[in-house]
Every structure is written in structure tokens, then in C-alpha cells.
Amino acid sequence: MNWVTQNKSVKKTDNAHLPEFRENIFPEPTGVLRAIGPGIIWLALAQGSSELIWWPYLTAKYGTSLLFLLIPSAIIQLPLTYHIGRYSMLTGESIWRGFFRLSKSFTVFLWIIMNFSFFWFGSFVVAGGTALSELIRTPLSPKTASNIWGYILIIFMFILLTRAKRTYKVVEIFMTFVAVGTFAGLIISCLHPSVLEKIPEFIAGFFKPDIKSIEKDDYEEIVTAITFMGLGGFWSLFYSYWVIGKGMGMSIYNQNRFDFGFKPKKEDKLKEKLFFWKKALFVDSLIGVVGNLITTIMTCLLAFSILHPKGLFPSGYKIAVVQAEFFAQWWGEIGRKIFLFSSALFLVDTWMSTADAVAKINIDIIKSIRQDIIKDDSKAYFILLSAITLITMITLPIAPPGTLIVFTAIVGFFGMAIFSPAIMLINILKLKEFPEESKPSKISLISLAISSLFYILSCVVYLYIRIKS
């Protein structure tokens, strides 16, 4: 973890009690491939919710009725996630410090909502536990076995994180392994003749919406599928910390610590450097979006071809079990077991990456409120990670994993409607003293405005439907 805090006497800004940006030389390009990493974590984290559970659930239950929402739900997140990463690449500080520069009261309010939503993310581990309980049969009920496996997996991930010298690297390696393995397995599964023959009908479904067939009880699941299509809710803000952990752009100066940000010095090569880092960030973001979209399309195709005809769909304490039929088509019982193990991994990685990021966000925010509250970042990380682990272990057995995941998504969905306009204001108001080359283009801001408007209107529509029903 090895974080060091710089204590400097700096001028405070009036509205947020944070130091002004310090001038520094913008880092030299490193090569696009060397800069990629946060997008792969994004891809793997996203695989553990909407891609594995909710889009296959909706497709298995309703066929192609909702596929028209799939691609827009993925693409609409790209401007938001890119600008979250762009802020950290450009300044070297987290997006949460950007929120503080905008308004301290607003940030504290958002912080409270975020922590409340993440009380329940142990449900992802239980979802992984449902797969392991099916893989390793015991006399216990599915609920009890799933919860026990959830506890075991949480403890294992806790030990892994606390023993790591640099947690970002551990998360990146683990998530890359899971993402690549899952992607390869799904491609092979989609090549089965029984799946290939369904492709024309499946593709046609993207252009044939059928909202009338949807049951009212599944409205929350639809919101969850849209929210987690990509990296939704408060999970989107994690991207800022992964960019810093990777050391992209100005974040190389804050890679191993929580500190205040910088602004680029005016220099001859600034335009060239910024062009490279913006391109690298866009490619990295695109890997997350496109890779995630392709993964989801494959799981939906498999759900449509295999689960829908049988009337099977993920639910309750079988939420990650019925999808094992995806691999069973080719490899029978062995393939089924491989899928159960794989699904457990990419649901558990959700807990690991989330616990790590939430602990870091809390340290960052506490130090933004008052720098001297935390003397030792490594010790604070251990304490916060322990608290997060304890909380998730307490909340883990409260309800079936699907119920808790949906609740987390709904809170996160409203969170996105609140913080996405704030990110646009940060880019407009707080970077105005930066060199002209570093400011967002009009097209960039328009795309971010469209993304923000989408989440605001979606929340309004959701509330209207719920109140009306």
C-alpha cells in the first residue's frame, strides 16, 4: 500500500477548502498498451452483475423483448466514465476531490449515499456462493451453503488485499485473468450449433421492442440491468482511482498517495502529450465499454438459445447457477462445473475491487475534509477494509443476493443522476484556469450533457412508473 502524504503550506480555495492546483510538467507518453489497465478492471467488474445475471435473466424470461435497450445502455456510459478518468488523468487527483472543489456539502451528501449503497454489496459474493454451493454439493440448503461460501470468499479476498504491497496491481492482474477467461469461454459456447442457428432471430430482436410483455415486478430488474450495463452507479467513480493507480497522465505524481492535484505547465510539447494521454484514456475506456457490450451480447445470446426455450432464468439462491447450461452445451457436466467455478470468480472479484475502492474513497474523502485526521494511510486502509468486511458479512444473509443487488443498483441509479451533472460542472468551472489544450471540447461536453440528461430523465420516468403502478 505504501502511501505517503505530502503536507505543504498552500493557498486554500474559498468554496471547498482544498489547495489550488499546483503547476507541474505533464508526463511523457509511455505507449498506449502500457497505459491500458483500468478499462480491463472495469470490464471484469461489470461482468459480475448485469452481464452474468440481469441481462441473461431478462432475455431468458422475455426473449428478445428488451434487447433494444442493451446497446444504448452501454454506449451512454462512455462519456461519463471517460470524463471521470479524464479528470484524474489531467489533474492527478480523484474525482471525489473534484466534487469537493465544486461543493463540500454536496460531496458529503453524495458520500453518505455511496456508503449506504455499498452496505449491501456482499450480495455479489453470495451470488458467487450460489455457484460454489451448486459445484460442491452439501446436505445444507442452497441459502445456507451460499452464505457460508460467501463468508469464506470474503475472508480470502480480505487476506489477499491486506497482504498486497500495491493493491491496484493485485486487482488488475486478478481482474484481467477473470475477464480474459470468461470472454474466451463465452466465445466457444456461442459457437455451438444450437446457438449459431438462433443468431438471425436473436439479431432481429434488437429491432423489435415489446415493453407490454414485461411484468411490473421486473421494473427494478430492468433499472438494474441498465445501471450495471457497463460500470454503473457509484461503481463508475472507481474508474478515477484505477486511473491514478495505473499512473496515467498527471496521476503518476499521486500514484501511491492521496494528495491534491496539479495543472499542466505551459510548454511546447503540451499539446502532443495531452493528445497521447487522451487517446490512451479513450482506448482504455473503449475496451471497458465494447468488451463489456460484447460479453453481454454473448450471455444474452446464450440465454435466448439455451435458457429461454426451457423456461429457466436466474433467481433467488440459484442466481448464478442456471447459466452453467451455457458451457454444458459443449462439455456436458465438466463444462457445467467450469462455468460454476468461473462465475464464482467473476462475482467474487466484484467484492474485492469494490472493497478496495470503497476503502480508498473513504480515506480520500476524510483527508479532503481534514488532512491531519489520518496519519498513516496504510493503517487507515486496513481499518476501513476490516470495517467494510465486517459490514458486508453482517448484511450478507439479510435477503437473497438478487434482492440486495437490485437495491444497490436503484440507489446507484439515482446517484448517477445526481453526480453526472456535477462532473460536467467540474469540467466547465474548475478547469477554466488550465491551458487551453487541456480543456474539454464542445463535442466532449455535449456527449457528457446527453449522458447526464439520460440518467436524470430515466430516474423521472422510473419514479413516474412506480408511483402510477
Secondary structure in CASP SS format (residue, H / E / C, confidence):
PFRMAT SS
TARGET T0000
AUTHOR 0000-0000-0000
METHOD secondary structure of the structure
MODEL  1
M C 1.00
N C 1.00
W C 1.00
V C 1.00
T C 1.00
Q C 1.00
N C 1.00
K C 1.00
S C 1.00
V C 1.00
K C 1.00
K E 1.00
T C 1.00
D C 1.00
N C 1.00
A C 1.00
H C 1.00
L C 1.00
P E 1.00
E C 1.00
F C 1.00
R E 1.00
E E 1.00
N E 1.00
I C 1.00
F C 1.00
P C 1.00
E C 1.00
P C 1.00
T C 1.00
G C 1.00
V H 1.00
L H 1.00
R H 1.00
A H 1.00
I C 1.00
G C 1.00
P H 1.00
G H 1.00
I H 1.00
I H 1.00
W H 1.00
L H 1.00
A H 1.00
L H 1.00
A H 1.00
Q H 1.00
G H 1.00
S H 1.00
S H 1.00
E H 1.00
L H 1.00
I H 1.00
W H 1.00
W H 1.00
P H 1.00
Y H 1.00
L H 1.00
T H 1.00
A H 1.00
K H 1.00
Y H 1.00
G C 1.00
T C 1.00
S C 1.00
L C 1.00
L H 1.00
F H 1.00
L H 1.00
L H 1.00
I H 1.00
P H 1.00
S H 1.00
A H 1.00
I H 1.00
I C 1.00
Q H 1.00
L H 1.00
P H 1.00
L H 1.00
T H 1.00
Y H 1.00
H H 1.00
I H 1.00
G H 1.00
R H 1.00
Y H 1.00
S H 1.00
M H 1.00
L H 1.00
T H 1.00
G C 1.00
E C 1.00
S C 1.00
I H 1.00
W H 1.00
R H 1.00
G H 1.00
F H 1.00
F H 1.00
R H 1.00
L H 1.00
S C 1.00
K H 1.00
S H 1.00
F H 1.00
T H 1.00
V H 1.00
F H 1.00
L H 1.00
W H 1.00
I H 1.00
I H 1.00
M H 1.00
N H 1.00
F H 1.00
S H 1.00
F H 1.00
F H 1.00
W H 1.00
F C 1.00
G C 1.00
S H 1.00
F H 1.00
V H 1.00
V H 1.00
A H 1.00
G H 1.00
G H 1.00
T H 1.00
A H 1.00
L H 1.00
S H 1.00
E H 1.00
L H 1.00
I C 1.00
R C 1.00
T C 1.00
P C 1.00
L C 1.00
S C 1.00
P H 1.00
K H 1.00
T H 1.00
A H 1.00
S H 1.00
N H 1.00
I H 1.00
W H 1.00
G H 1.00
Y H 1.00
I H 1.00
L H 1.00
I H 1.00
I H 1.00
F H 1.00
M H 1.00
F H 1.00
I H 1.00
L H 1.00
L H 1.00
T H 1.00
R C 1.00
A C 1.00
K C 1.00
R C 1.00
T H 1.00
Y H 1.00
K H 1.00
V H 1.00
V H 1.00
E H 1.00
I H 1.00
F H 1.00
M H 1.00
T H 1.00
F H 1.00
V H 1.00
A H 1.00
V H 1.00
G H 1.00
T H 1.00
F H 1.00
A H 1.00
G H 1.00
L H 1.00
I H 1.00
I H 1.00
S H 1.00
C H 1.00
L C 1.00
H C 1.00
P H 1.00
S H 1.00
V H 1.00
L H 1.00
E C 1.00
K C 1.00
I H 1.00
P H 1.00
E H 1.00
F H 1.00
I H 1.00
A H 1.00
G H 1.00
F H 1.00
F H 1.00
K C 1.00
P C 1.00
D C 1.00
I H 1.00
K H 1.00
S H 1.00
I C 1.00
E C 1.00
K H 1.00
D H 1.00
D H 1.00
Y H 1.00
E H 1.00
E H 1.00
I H 1.00
V H 1.00
T H 1.00
A H 1.00
I H 1.00
T H 1.00
F C 1.00
M C 1.00
G C 1.00
L C 1.00
G C 1.00
G H 1.00
F H 1.00
W H 1.00
S H 1.00
L H 1.00
F H 1.00
Y H 1.00
S H 1.00
Y H 1.00
W H 1.00
V H 1.00
I H 1.00
G H 1.00
K H 1.00
G C 1.00
M C 1.00
G H 1.00
M H 1.00
S H 1.00
I H 1.00
Y H 1.00
N H 1.00
Q C 1.00
N C 1.00
R C 1.00
F C 1.00
D C 1.00
F C 1.00
G C 1.00
F E 1.00
K E 1.00
P E 1.00
K C 1.00
K C 1.00
E C 1.00
D C 1.00
K C 1.00
L H 1.00
K H 1.00
E H 1.00
K H 1.00
L H 1.00
F H 1.00
F H 1.00
W H 1.00
K H 1.00
K H 1.00
A H 1.00
L H 1.00
F H 1.00
V H 1.00
D H 1.00
S H 1.00
L H 1.00
I H 1.00
G H 1.00
V H 1.00
V H 1.00
G H 1.00
N H 1.00
L H 1.00
I H 1.00
T H 1.00
T H 1.00
I H 1.00
M H 1.00
T H 1.00
C H 1.00
L H 1.00
L H 1.00
A H 1.00
F H 1.00
S H 1.00
I H 1.00
L H 1.00
H H 1.00
P H 1.00
K H 1.00
G C 1.00
L C 1.00
F C 1.00
P C 1.00
S C 1.00
G H 1.00
Y H 1.00
K H 1.00
I C 1.00
A C 1.00
V C 1.00
V H 1.00
Q H 1.00
A H 1.00
E H 1.00
F H 1.00
F H 1.00
A H 1.00
Q H 1.00
W H 1.00
W H 1.00
G H 1.00
E H 1.00
I H 1.00
G H 1.00
R H 1.00
K H 1.00
I H 1.00
F H 1.00
L H 1.00
F H 1.00
S H 1.00
S H 1.00
A H 1.00
L H 1.00
F H 1.00
L H 1.00
V H 1.00
D H 1.00
T H 1.00
W H 1.00
M H 1.00
S H 1.00
T H 1.00
A H 1.00
D H 1.00
A H 1.00
V H 1.00
A H 1.00
K H 1.00
I H 1.00
N H 1.00
I H 1.00
D H 1.00
I H 1.00
I H 1.00
K H 1.00
S H 1.00
I H 1.00
R C 1.00
Q C 1.00
D C 1.00
I C 1.00
I C 1.00
K C 1.00
D C 1.00
D H 1.00
S H 1.00
K H 1.00
A H 1.00
Y H 1.00
F H 1.00
I H 1.00
L H 1.00
L H 1.00
S H 1.00
A H 1.00
I H 1.00
T H 1.00
L H 1.00
I H 1.00
T H 1.00
M H 1.00
I H 1.00
T H 1.00
L C 1.00
P C 1.00
I C 1.00
A C 1.00
P C 1.00
P H 1.00
G H 1.00
T H 1.00
L H 1.00
I H 1.00
V H 1.00
F H 1.00
T H 1.00
A H 1.00
I H 1.00
V H 1.00
G H 1.00
F H 1.00
F H 1.00
G H 1.00
M H 1.00
A H 1.00
I H 1.00
F H 1.00
S H 1.00
P H 1.00
A H 1.00
I H 1.00
M H 1.00
L H 1.00
I H 1.00
N H 1.00
I H 1.00
L H 1.00
K H 1.00
L C 1.00
K C 1.00
E C 1.00
F C 1.00
P C 1.00
E H 1.00
E H 1.00
S H 1.00
K C 1.00
P C 1.00
S C 1.00
K H 1.00
I H 1.00
S H 1.00
L H 1.00
I H 1.00
S H 1.00
L H 1.00
A H 1.00
I H 1.00
S H 1.00
S H 1.00
L H 1.00
F H 1.00
Y H 1.00
I H 1.00
L H 1.00
S H 1.00
C H 1.00
V H 1.00
V H 1.00
Y H 1.00
L H 1.00
Y H 1.00
I H 1.00
R H 1.00
I H 1.00
K H 1.00
S C 1.00
END
